[in-house]
Structures are given as C-alpha cells and as structure tokens.
Amino acid sequence: MLIDSHGRRHNYLRISLTERCNLRCNYCMPAKGVELTPNSELLSQKEIVRIAGTFVAGGVDKIRLTGGEPSIRSDIEEICEQLSSLPGLKHLAMTSNGIVLSRKLPRLQAAGLNQLNISLDTLVPAKFELLTRRKGHNKVLQSIDTALGLGLSPVKVNTVVMRGLNDDEILDFVELTRDKPINVRFIEFMPFDGNVWNSKKLVSYMEMMDMIKKKFPSIHRLEDHPTDTAKNFQVEGFQGTVSFITSMTQHFCSGCNRLRLMADGNLKVCLFGPAEVSLRDAIRSGMQELDLQQVISDAVKRKKAAHAGMFELARTQNRPMVHIGG
C-alpha cells in the first residue's frame, strides 16, 4: 500500500491536527491570515485515529503531529494516548512553536510522545515579535529547557533561515549546541502561498556551511540515514548537532518516506505537490477498510520522482504552510 512507483517505501506519516495557530510567522501564515476550514469539515479525534490506524497497519511506524499549532488542541493528550497505543507504531513525534508546550509536555510524554521539534527562528526577543507578529520568545526557550529536563533527546530546534532577517544569527544557533544536547536544524526558505518567497531571501546550505566553517573549522559530517531529510554535522567537542534541510538547493526526493494528512482529511503525498485526495470523504461515505487502503495506495503510486525545483514551485499554486501542516 505504501510503496510508490519509484520503489520508495513510506513509513512516516505527518498529521496536521489543526489549521489554527497562536503565532503568525511570516513564512507560514500570510499577513492577511487564512480562511479556516469549518470545524465540521475537519477530522474528528476518532477519524484521525481511524485513518492513522490504517497507515500503521500498512507499515507506518512513525507519526508526527503538526499544525497549525498541535498543542492548542484541547484533546491533544487523548490523541497521543490513542496513537501511541497503535500496534507497530515506534515513534510519536510533534512539531510545536513552544508557546504553550512547556506546561503540557510532562503529560504528553506520559501519553506516548517521544520525539520533539520546536520551531525557533531567532534568539533575539524583539526580532521574534517581528517574525511571528506575537510575543512569547521566553516561552519557547522555556519549552526547550523543559524538554531537555524531561530527557527527550535529541530536542530538535527548527530554524528557517531568511536573508536579511536571521542569517546573522547562524553562528549563535550553532553555539547553542556547545553545552546542550540539541539538534539545530537550519531550513532553507521554501515557497508556499502567501509567504512572499523569492530567491534573494534564500540562504543556501553551502553558504551557511561556509560561514560556519570559518568560525567552527572542526565541524564534521555525521552519518545520515537513507531517508533523512537532513544533512547532519557536529562541531568537535560539542554536545549537540547541527543539520541542514536543503529542500531548495539539494533536494532529497529520492529517499522520501513521508506522507501528509492535513487537518481537513486530505492526503498529500508530496509537500510541494498540489495533488490531494480526501480520506475524510472516503470514511464519511462509509468506505470499508480494504477500499480505503486502495485509495491510499493509488495516491501513493501517483507520487512523482521529485519536485519541480524552487523556481517552478514558486510559480505553482499550493496551500499556505499553516494549512498543509509544518
């Protein structure tokens, strides 16, 4: 069911739990906001678990909860409990902006959450407000420290690098890994509807590496997993690691093992592809399990070998990132 026509086996499902978010990051949410899908058209907790169960039975062993901001869902702990109990699931992860996460983390960990990414694009509080259009920088730092205190390892920090905004902080983020077992992940700026992407804002992986090597010449490559989206490095003697998500300049489509289930129930087999198929409509129509598996299988087999490249992607209509799920 989860092997595409290019031989890639998909064992990683990203589930967006909500389109709502308590930040307004300019690379994710258009300045004017987005039109939210009516609640009646969003997946219920029961539907999320039903669809996730189909994927896990088919070979998915990792689920990542995204949004919007997944931690603002009132039933987030119950969702984690039910998903973590699915036979065959090994990893239950979450990507969060960290604003309300700190106080919920102990209960989420007890409910089965065992991997965590926290988004943080600046170490400067005033710049945080500029980038997110909200306050809360200290709360994100607190969530990182709480995660470390709970023994989650590694705690991954996602940093979207944008020229003229936070590219002057790259070395400061690397410095964070000196004494803390965190994995800082520098993400190349990607085009989505409403985020005003252009190539001049893009800071490439090679440009970042050249900058880092001048300050930290002992940085060296670590072994990457074949399906890893990241190129992984470590500065000699540092506790943590540094990674690069090079979606724009050196894509990793050949090893892609990811599928995305959006909050409205649409399955998206490629982050950058416009094609979607509604699993919500399928299960609400009373579709039986074998037929649902076939719908998923057909969608997976239509997945292309690679995305179109950054300039073509910039011209292609796609959803805002807050709709797709970060």
C-alpha positions as semicolon CSV with decimal commas, in nm:
position;residue;x (nm);y (nm);z (nm)
1;M;0,000;0,000;0,000
2;L;0,279;0,244;0,088
3;I;0,535;0,170;-0,187
4;D;0,525;0,414;-0,478
5;S;0,607;0,352;-0,842
6;H;0,968;0,459;-0,781
7;G;1,025;0,195;-0,513
8;R;1,011;0,429;-0,213
9;R;0,857;0,280;0,100
10;H;0,661;0,533;0,307
11;N;0,675;0,460;0,680
12;Y;0,637;0,817;0,811
13;L;0,302;0,997;0,835
14;R;0,269;1,362;0,932
15;I;-0,076;1,452;1,068
16;S;-0,190;1,813;1,094
17;L;-0,425;1,836;1,390
18;T;-0,545;2,193;1,333
19;E;-0,516;2,490;1,100
20;R;-0,522;2,728;1,396
21;C;-0,204;2,877;1,537
22;N;-0,116;3,118;1,818
23;L;0,165;3,275;1,611
24;R;0,165;3,443;1,270
25;C;0,509;3,351;1,131
26;N;0,560;3,537;0,805
27;Y;0,694;3,233;0,610
28;C;0,397;3,019;0,716
29;M;0,094;3,246;0,752
30;P;0,006;3,524;0,502
31;A;-0,007;3,869;0,664
32;K;-0,382;3,888;0,600
33;G;-0,433;3,550;0,768
34;V;-0,600;3,247;0,613
35;E;-0,956;3,130;0,575
36;L;-1,007;2,848;0,823
37;T;-1,189;2,532;0,727
38;P;-1,522;2,496;0,913
39;N;-1,499;2,261;1,212
40;S;-1,749;2,023;1,056
41;E;-1,506;1,967;0,768
42;L;-1,206;1,893;0,991
43;L;-1,117;1,545;1,106
44;S;-1,250;1,446;1,447
45;Q;-1,032;1,270;1,703
46;K;-1,199;0,941;1,614
47;E;-1,139;0,993;1,241
48;I;-0,773;1,084;1,297
49;V;-0,714;0,764;1,492
50;R;-0,910;0,555;1,238
51;I;-0,705;0,682;0,943
52;A;-0,377;0,663;1,136
53;G;-0,457;0,303;1,221
54;T;-0,491;0,219;0,852
55;F;-0,149;0,369;0,779
56;V;0,020;0,196;1,075
57;A;-0,131;-0,137;0,976
58;G;0,016;-0,076;0,629
59;G;0,368;-0,015;0,756
60;V;0,391;0,335;0,901
61;D;0,600;0,323;1,220
62;K;0,644;0,697;1,280
63;I;0,377;0,965;1,315
64;R;0,449;1,335;1,360
65;L;0,175;1,569;1,485
66;T;0,180;1,914;1,328
67;G;-0,047;2,209;1,264
68;G;-0,118;2,499;1,284
69;E;-0,005;2,452;1,639
70;P;-0,092;2,099;1,758
71;S;-0,052;2,174;2,129
72;I;-0,351;2,411;2,131
73;R;-0,595;2,125;2,068
74;S;-0,779;2,054;2,390
75;D;-0,774;1,678;2,323
76;I;-0,405;1,657;2,233
77;E;-0,323;1,422;2,523
78;E;-0,603;1,183;2,433
79;I;-0,490;1,181;2,069
80;C;-0,135;1,098;2,177
81;E;-0,257;0,818;2,403
82;Q;-0,463;0,658;2,129
83;L;-0,199;0,692;1,859
84;S;0,085;0,564;2,078
85;S;-0,118;0,251;2,152
86;L;-0,145;0,155;1,783
87;P;0,036;-0,180;1,738
88;G;0,351;-0,127;1,530
89;L;0,397;0,244;1,592
90;K;0,750;0,307;1,723
91;H;0,781;0,686;1,721
92;L;0,525;0,953;1,808
93;A;0,667;1,298;1,739
94;M;0,543;1,655;1,742
95;T;0,649;1,983;1,583
96;S;0,549;2,278;1,800
97;N;0,614;2,650;1,828
98;G;0,661;2,602;2,204
99;I;0,433;2,882;2,322
100;V;0,203;2,668;2,541
101;L;0,402;2,347;2,524
102;S;0,609;2,364;2,843
103;R;0,322;2,300;3,087
104;K;0,177;2,023;2,870
105;L;0,497;1,834;2,796
106;P;0,506;1,608;3,104
107;R;0,155;1,481;3,031
108;L;0,225;1,447;2,659
109;Q;0,535;1,242;2,731
110;A;0,333;1,020;2,963
111;A;0,078;0,980;2,681
112;G;0,345;0,842;2,449
113;L;0,511;1,144;2,283
114;N;0,879;1,053;2,243
115;Q;1,024;1,292;1,982
116;L;1,002;1,670;1,963
117;N;1,087;1,953;1,725
118;I;1,045;2,312;1,844
119;S;1,044;2,599;1,597
120;L;1,264;2,899;1,684
121;D;1,392;3,136;1,417
122;T;1,571;3,392;1,631
123;L;1,746;3,427;1,966
124;V;1,654;3,797;1,983
125;P;1,319;3,867;2,157
126;A;1,243;4,183;1,957
127;K;1,310;4,003;1,630
128;F;1,088;3,716;1,744
129;E;0,795;3,960;1,756
130;L;0,884;4,086;1,409
131;L;0,895;3,736;1,261
132;T;0,594;3,588;1,442
133;R;0,383;3,904;1,492
134;R;0,334;3,792;1,854
135;K;0,516;3,788;2,189
136;G;0,639;3,470;2,359
137;H;1,011;3,425;2,292
138;N;1,083;3,333;2,656
139;K;0,808;3,069;2,649
140;V;0,973;2,894;2,355
141;L;1,308;2,887;2,535
142;Q;1,132;2,750;2,843
143;S;0,978;2,470;2,637
144;I;1,322;2,373;2,502
145;D;1,461;2,359;2,856
146;T;1,159;2,161;2,980
147;A;1,204;1,907;2,700
148;L;1,571;1,867;2,787
149;G;1,482;1,828;3,155
150;L;1,237;1,550;3,071
151;G;1,511;1,361;2,893
152;L;1,380;1,397;2,538
153;S;1,686;1,353;2,319
154;P;1,770;1,498;2,090
155;V;1,547;1,802;2,119
156;K;1,537;1,941;1,765
157;V;1,517;2,315;1,705
158;N;1,384;2,414;1,361
159;T;1,521;2,742;1,224
160;V;1,404;2,879;0,888
161;V;1,689;3,095;0,761
162;M;1,595;3,410;0,568
163;R;1,843;3,659;0,429
164;G;1,829;3,997;0,599
165;L;1,617;3,865;0,885
166;N;1,804;3,600;1,083
167;D;2,103;3,489;0,872
168;D;2,322;3,696;1,104
169;E;2,233;3,455;1,390
170;I;2,351;3,130;1,228
171;L;2,670;3,116;1,436
172;D;2,477;3,194;1,756
173;F;2,248;2,897;1,689
174;V;2,550;2,671;1,634
175;E;2,688;2,794;1,966
176;L;2,370;2,664;2,136
177;T;2,487;2,311;2,065
178;R;2,807;2,352;2,265
179;D;2,662;2,267;2,607
180;K;2,313;2,136;2,525
181;P;2,222;1,806;2,351
182;I;2,001;1,979;2,098
183;N;1,991;1,940;1,722
184;V;1,966;2,279;1,548
185;R;1,813;2,231;1,204
186;F;1,869;2,512;0,955
187;I;1,591;2,505;0,697
188;E;1,620;2,667;0,356
189;F;1,337;2,917;0,297
190;M;1,068;2,745;0,087
191;P;0,786;2,889;-0,128
192;F;0,423;2,849;-0,017
193;D;0,111;3,052;-0,090
194;G;0,122;3,392;0,078
195;N;0,478;3,387;0,217
196;V;0,623;3,624;-0,048
197;W;0,911;3,388;-0,131
198;N;1,186;3,497;-0,364
199;S;1,530;3,358;-0,434
200;K;1,706;3,662;-0,288
201;K;1,575;3,568;0,058
202;L;1,713;3,215;0,024
203;V;2,034;3,138;0,213
204;S;2,167;2,815;0,068
205;Y;2,311;2,523;0,259
206;M;2,655;2,580;0,107
207;E;2,654;2,947;0,203
208;M;2,560;2,859;0,561
209;M;2,829;2,590;0,577
210;D;3,097;2,828;0,450
211;M;3,003;3,075;0,722
212;I;3,006;2,810;0,996
213;K;3,337;2,654;0,890
214;K;3,516;2,987;0,931
215;K;3,410;3,008;1,296
216;F;3,399;2,634;1,374
217;P;3,658;2,462;1,150
218;S;3,622;2,132;1,340
219;I;3,262;2,081;1,222
220;H;3,235;1,741;1,055
221;R;2,972;1,533;0,876
222;L;2,783;1,262;1,063
223;E;2,635;0,952;0,903
224;D;2,286;1,017;0,768
225;H;2,003;0,766;0,749
226;P;1,899;0,692;0,386
227;T;1,557;0,854;0,444
228;D;1,690;1,151;0,639
229;T;1,578;1,490;0,512
230;A;1,875;1,647;0,691
231;K;2,248;1,666;0,632
232;N;2,390;1,620;0,982
233;F;2,705;1,768;1,135
234;Q;2,871;1,819;1,472
235;V;3,136;2,060;1,597
236;E;3,415;1,866;1,767
237;G;3,359;1,860;2,144
238;F;3,003;1,999;2,130
239;Q;2,717;1,807;2,294
240;G;2,461;1,886;2,028
241;T;2,449;1,866;1,650
242;V;2,371;2,088;1,351
243;S;2,165;1,984;1,050
244;F;2,056;2,138;0,721
245;I;1,725;2,084;0,540
246;T;1,823;2,157;0,180
247;S;1,485;2,129;0,008
248;M;1,562;2,405;-0,242
249;T;1,926;2,363;-0,341
250;Q;1,986;1,988;-0,292
251;H;1,654;1,806;-0,274
252;F;1,627;1,464;-0,109
253;C;1,325;1,334;-0,301
254;S;1,488;1,002;-0,390
255;G;1,481;0,894;-0,026
256;C;1,146;1,047;0,068
257;N;0,943;0,826;0,300
258;R;0,685;1,087;0,410
259;L;0,314;1,135;0,358
260;R;0,095;1,415;0,496
261;L;-0,259;1,402;0,630
262;M;-0,399;1,753;0,658
263;A;-0,647;1,873;0,918
264;D;-0,931;1,862;0,665
265;G;-0,856;1,497;0,590
266;N;-0,681;1,544;0,257
267;L;-0,383;1,320;0,188
268;K;-0,086;1,499;0,033
269;V;0,186;1,267;-0,093
270;C;0,437;1,549;-0,159
271;L;0,482;1,868;0,040
272;F;0,527;2,069;-0,280
273;G;0,275;1,887;-0,500
274;P;-0,075;2,031;-0,547
275;A;-0,240;1,687;-0,577
276;E;-0,461;1,585;-0,284
277;V;-0,717;1,312;-0,214
278;S;-0,982;1,332;0,059
279;L;-0,970;1,048;0,309
280;R;-1,228;1,232;0,518
281;D;-1,487;1,199;0,245
282;A;-1,390;0,837;0,194
283;I;-1,452;0,731;0,552
284;R;-1,760;0,951;0,596
285;S;-1,915;0,781;0,295
286;G;-1,885;0,451;0,481
287;M;-1,593;0,317;0,279
288;Q;-1,468;-0,018;0,403
289;E;-1,108;-0,074;0,514
290;L;-0,987;-0,255;0,202
291;D;-1,128;0,017;-0,022
292;L;-0,966;0,287;0,193
293;Q;-0,633;0,109;0,160
294;Q;-0,676;0,108;-0,216
295;V;-0,747;0,483;-0,225
296;I;-0,427;0,543;-0,026
297;S;-0,228;0,303;-0,243
298;D;-0,344;0,471;-0,564
299;A;-0,244;0,814;-0,430
300;V;0,099;0,693;-0,320
301;K;0,167;0,531;-0,657
302;R;0,096;0,864;-0,831
303;K;0,375;1,034;-0,634
304;K;0,632;1,191;-0,866
305;A;1,002;1,108;-0,854
306;A;1,097;1,461;-0,745
307;H;0,954;1,809;-0,700
308;A;0,978;2,060;-0,983
309;G;1,259;2,282;-0,848
310;M;1,240;2,602;-0,649
311;F;1,162;2,847;-0,930
312;E;0,884;2,631;-1,072
313;L;0,750;2,572;-0,719
314;A;0,732;2,947;-0,666
315;R;0,500;2,969;-0,968
316;T;0,285;2,670;-0,869
317;Q;-0,028;2,719;-0,664
318;N;-0,007;2,539;-0,330
319;R;-0,164;2,587;0,010
320;P;-0,016;2,810;0,281
321;M;0,209;2,612;0,514
322;V;-0,033;2,661;0,804
323;H;-0,294;2,464;0,604
324;I;-0,057;2,188;0,495
325;G;0,097;2,125;0,835
326;G;0,453;2,227;0,928
